[in-house]
């Protein structure tokens, strides 16, 4: 006899599979799933369903809702739709639509979801947890079912503990491959089954029933968070397609469900560009057949052997059939397939040539990175019109592209050849400059203690002797700012090019404050794998920061921190080194090691190489070259100093090794051993930084002097300075403690860099930083084109008040671009003159002028009226033209680039404009005259807007077990984003970042308030704290 429970589960499974057919598959060509779509009933067992396809509907479904706590983002998922990205400190609370517990009274459930974790650290990975309450768990008193889901393992913990931890109901799955996986967890009273990608991984029958674990209240269900005190008890990664059913599906039903979902995820169309191709779909679940003669399916049912068209021929098309088995019946889906032809040799050569990118050719000051291998692994050879200026082949150990700057500016033509095809590039090589005579110093650093976003930006200080420092700005007024990536910057390092007139500033892309503070940051596991890079030719005009990827090719990389760089005069390249955490590549002890890559332009980097692997974490390393020796100091548990004549030698050793040879790194000593003082160990110091004092600041004229700074992090006091006349010395003296003689100024300087500079550079930095705003030149040059109708010539006048004009080019009627050296002769049939002007930081102005006759309209550049602040409006003021144009068009520009849709006479400033300069181009036209274009002088840097400050109040009864609610009103302009932080006696209540706060017994006798931070892109963030409410102590008994 069939039990009622079994009958219900059977009908439920058929219902859910039919629902999948109707809602997810009928439009994609699925055949035979449960009859016509109109006859299908919704799946009655679903009590929650979240597909995260959009913010409006993706967080509700099947009678349940997921409420965001903190901030989450929707990103590209596995199946081409979207997934929710969860990071530490952020999660989802799942309830019924009416806010009541979703799982109340249930013992039999099935939870299904797709996931892709990115953090495998000790306690991270809490994908889902159902627990008795949202109070902090107490060891051996836990009451929850939690899924601890990591990249390579998965554990289900089922606890109903009372003084001891009973793990008999737990399940686990190990040896998983990283990436997307589908998980099904079935709870059937005391029994449980765990599936990964449809495979049964674990079962047991000795757990406690769910209703017993959750208690009478029904508990809470959270996605992405467990209520423990540790800061890493969250989930980091992507989750998608979360479903909860109020039935314990059988093994057969789970298999049917997975099969239907696997078929639904098969794409409608495929393009095959190889002769052997593994078709999509879950292995062992989806199999394939072919209705296309050009495609045959191997015995495994997934691998296609393809006969492609002849090279260069048109693509062919056909049909493949994907199939699964559901309830013993085949279910199929027709997939259109396009089979492309292989490229011809000429097409591959063209790909290789088109893929060459040589940045900065308009202003060449140092060696170029000329690639020798292109697309399709084809070799690239080079010729140069001036081999003595730009070498087309290797020079000794140096790769092609070595630049030897001439006595005056010179245009050099480079020609790349692949097979029989060629491509030419024109490079403007600047005249050599004299070696700088440095007498002063520039200190780049970040500051503060992560209390505001502005702490983790770039500040400058200056000194004339390397000992007494003067801040150029007050705290909160950085000279450079990173608004992309992690929206902060730490650990800056300044490097001057060997030629002397190019500067790079590289730094960590990180903002701990915006990540919620160190306790919630997860910065070593989910940090940026990019470095922030600025470029300048004068230290006062810097380009926009570029985020360059250096660490993504390191398996399991979690961050890229504390970069520095040193020039290799033999290979004519920079060695850039930084710290990355990676368990996958680690050999010894802690997972944080130092890696390096090489570059010539800080845009194109070699593959990363692990450089230092220690037992202890090693984050900060600094290198200096003295004679033939390289010396480096590292924070590896000590401040360890090593030396080697081979910069590229790698080290895998528990501590710095003893001397083996000149070509290996070997121990010189540690600051503790040199001074005989344990207070100089890594327990108190980190972030070592080498620099050399200028000649005029030496102790003796013929005795070189070096400084070594270390951050005294243990007490937060900032940098601790040391000096030596012999870096290789193992005792003191010549090493000396210089703390009493160095004054670092008012701002706390953290993990920075000292660069010797000239007196002229010092004066320029002081003058530039005395003015408000960032030292960023994001404004293109101004250009004026004038026509001489008698001489039939065009003159291009350009100016750039920032970094200066690097090159001016022109083209007649869309033909070859030529460098402008003087008036351009216009032929009788010339129709258009194109021009482009680039400054030294790559900002470009360009335009085209048409000729109708050769007399052009003339008029001044327009002026701009209005305040350059987000939310304000600007108006273009045309001025007097001669003759007057009959039509005028407008184009507003952001940092010299057109703003889409901004083509009226006025423009309202939007958040994307913050930190940029705006300008407007007007084009005047009149019949019988050449149209003329004029561009205004850019505005001041657009300031952030000012939010209207509203109110924040705490509503509710301040008693244990009751919920207080923060009410925010009248902030604007809407919409704004509000972040909440509850405070107890003015101090942060850890984890209390939601709108509501459930009062606890520990709050008795204390004052509660809520701090709100209101933000809106392009506006200054505003923080406001509510009035306090007091939680009274219980009356004395």
C-alpha positions, 0 to 999 in steps of 0.5 A: 500500500502506498502511504499518503506522504509518498503519494504527495511527494510523487505528485509534488515532484511531477508538479515541479518538473511540469512547472519548470517545463512551462515557465523555463523551457517551453520558449526554448524548444523543450519537447514533451514535458508534462503536456501543454503549458496552459495545463500546468499547475504551479509547484505546490511544494515551493515555499521560497524561490529567489532567482535574483534576476533583478532587484524588483522581483528577484528577491521575492517568490513562492510566498517568501521574501529575502530582505537585504541586510547591508549591501549586496549586488546583482552580477552576472551568474552562471547561466547568463542571467544574474546572481547575488554577490555576497561579501562579509558583513552583508546577508539576506534574511528570509521570511514569508511575505508577511514577515513570519518564520518561513520554516515554522513547524516543518520537519521535511524540507528540501533546500536547493541553490547554485553557488560559487564561493570565493573565500575558503578561509577558516570560518567563511562559507556560510551559504545558508543557516536556519537557527533558533534565533539571531542571537550570537551562538554559544559554543556547545549551546548551538541550535541550527542547521547550517551549510558551510560551503567553500570552494572545495568542500561543503559541510552541513552542521545540524546542532541541537546542543545543550552543554556538549556538541553532538555532531552525529547529524552532520554531513560533508562533501569534500574534494570538490572542484572550485567553481559553480555547483548545484547543491540540494539538501534534503531534511526528512525528520532525523534523516538527511541527504546532501547532493552536489551537482546531482550526486549523492555525497552524504546521508545520515539518519541520526540528526535532530528534527528541524522543528526541534532545532528551531523551537516553537518560534520557527527560528530564522533563515539567513543566506550568507551569514552565521551568528557567531562573533568571528568577523569571517562567519559570512559567505563570500561569493555568488549564490543563485536560484535559491529554492525551499520546498516544504517536502523532503524529495526522494532521491529519484525526485532530486534526480528528476529536478536536477535533470529538468534544471540542467536541460533548462540551462542548455543554451538555445544556440551554440557557436563551435570554433574548434574541431573538438568541442565539449558540449554544455550540460551537467556531466552524466545528466545531459547527453547529445545527439547530432542532426548535422553531418558536420558534427558527430558525438563521441561515446561519452555523449558530450564531446563533439568531433567537428568537420569545419568549413575550409579556412576563410569559407562561410560558417555552416549551420545545423541542429544538435539535440540535448537530452535528459531522462526524467522519470524514465522518459527522454526529454529533449531540446533542439539547439541551433549550432553555427560552425565557423571556418578556421582562419586563413594564414592572412586572417591570423596574421591580421589578428596578430597585428591588430592586437598590438597595443603600444601606449604613449607613442606620442610622448616616448621617454623610456623603453617600449614593450614591443611584443614578439608574439601575437595572437595565435602565437604567431611571431612578430618581428620589428624594424625601426627607422632609427635603430639607435633610438628604438632598438627593433631587436634584443640588445644583450639581455634587454628585449626589443624596444630599448629607447636611447633618447636623442639630442632633440625630439625625433619621430621614429617609424616602427614596423611590425611584420607577421608573415607577409603583412606589416603594420607601422607605428609612429613614435615621438621620442623626446630629447634626452634630459640632464640627470636630476640633481636632487636636494629635497624630498617628497613623501607620498602616504595615506593617513588616519585610522580608517575612520573616513574614506578620505584617510585611505587616499594619497597625501604628500609631505615635503622636506629639505633634509629628509628629517623635518617634514611639512604636510602639504594638505590637512587630513581629508584633503588628499592630492590624489584619489582612487574612485574606482575598484575598492575606492581607496588607496594604500601603501603608495610607492613613487618611482622615477624613471631612469631617464629622470622625467617620468614618475609613476605612483603605484599603490594598493587598491583598498579602502578598509573603511568602506569595507566596514573596518578591519573586522568585516573587511575580508580584504586578504581573501576578497580584495582587489587583484589590481594595483592603482597606477598614476603617471606624471612627468612633473609630479604636479600633473597626474593622469587619472589612476588606472587599475592594472591587473597583476594577480588574477593569474595566481590561482586562489589569489585573494589580494594584491598589496603593498606594491613597489618597483625597481628598475633593472638597468640590464634588462631595461625593465621595472621589477614590480613586486607585491604581496598576495594571499594564495593557498593554492601556490603556497609552500610554507606556513602562512599563505601570504607571499611576495610575487613579482612581474616585469613591465616597461610602462606599468600597463603591460605586465609579465606573468606573476612569479612567486618571489618570497615564500616564508613560514610567516606572513610576508606583506611588505618588502622594499628593495634598493640597489647599491653597486652590484648588490640588491638589498631588500628589507621584508616584514616577515615576522622580523624586519629582515634584511637580505642581499643578492646580485640576482634581483630575480632569484626566488626564495622558499625558506622558513626564514631568510637563508644563509649565504650560498652564492652571490646569485641567491638572496642571503641573510644580512640580519634583522633589525632586532639582531642588528640593534640587539633589541627585541622591540625592533621585531615584527611584533612591533614593526612592519612596512619597511621602506628604504630610501637614500639621502641626497648628497647635501644631507650626508653625514660626510660628503664622501659617505653615502647615507640610507634611511630605513623606515618601519611602521610602529603599528603595535602602538599606532605611533607611525613611522620609526626611522633608522639610518646607516652608512652601510646597509650590509652591516650587521650591527650598530653602528653604522646602523643608528636609531634616528627616532629622536631626530626626525619630525614627520609632521602633523599627519600620521604617515602610514606605509608610504614612500620617500622620493628624492627630488630637485629644488624646482620639483619641490617648489612646483609641488608646494605651489600646486598643493597649495591650491584646492583640488586633486593634482589630476590633469584630466583635461584635453588640450585646447585647439584653435584651427584657423584658415588662410583663404589666400594662402590656402593653408590651415594652422592648428594652434594648441595649448595645454595648461596642465601636463603640456602638449605632447603631439599634434596630428592632422589628416586630410580627407580621412587619409594618413595621419601626419605630425603637424609641424607648421601650416597645412597646405590645402588642395583645391579639392580638400573637403575636410581637415581632421586633427587630434592633439594629445597631452603628455598624460594621454588626454586627447582633443580631436575634431574635423573641419569641413570646407565650403569655399575656404572662408570659415565662420569666426568667433570666440570660444564659448564661456560657461556660466554656473557653479561646477557642483553636482546637482547644479546647472551650467549654461553655454554663453556663445559670444559674438561670431562673424558672420553670425551662424544660422545654426548652432549645436552644442556638445558637453564634454566630461574630461574632454569626452562627449557626454551622451545626450548632453547636446543642449545649451544648458547641462545639469551636472550629474554624479558621474561628473564629480572630480572631473572638469566639464567643457562645451563645444559649439559648432556654428554653421552658415550656408556658404561658409566652413562650419567652425567648432569652438570649445570652452575653457574647462570648468573647475573640478566638479565638486561633490553635491551637498545632500539635504540633511534630514532627520533620524529617529529611533522608534519603538520600546527600549526593552529586551526582546523588543525591536527598535527601528531607525526612521530616516526622513527628508534626505535628498535629493532622492534616491539616497542610500542609507547605511545603519550602525547601532551604538551602545553608549556611543560605541559600535554594536558589532553586526547591528547594521540593519534598520531594526535592532532587537534589544538584548538583555546586555543592553539594560542600563545602557543608552542606544542610538543609531548612526546613519551614513547617507550616501549618493553617488557624486555627493558628499556623504553625511553621517548623523546620530539619533538621539539616544534611548535608554534601556532601563534596568529591571526594578530591584526585587 
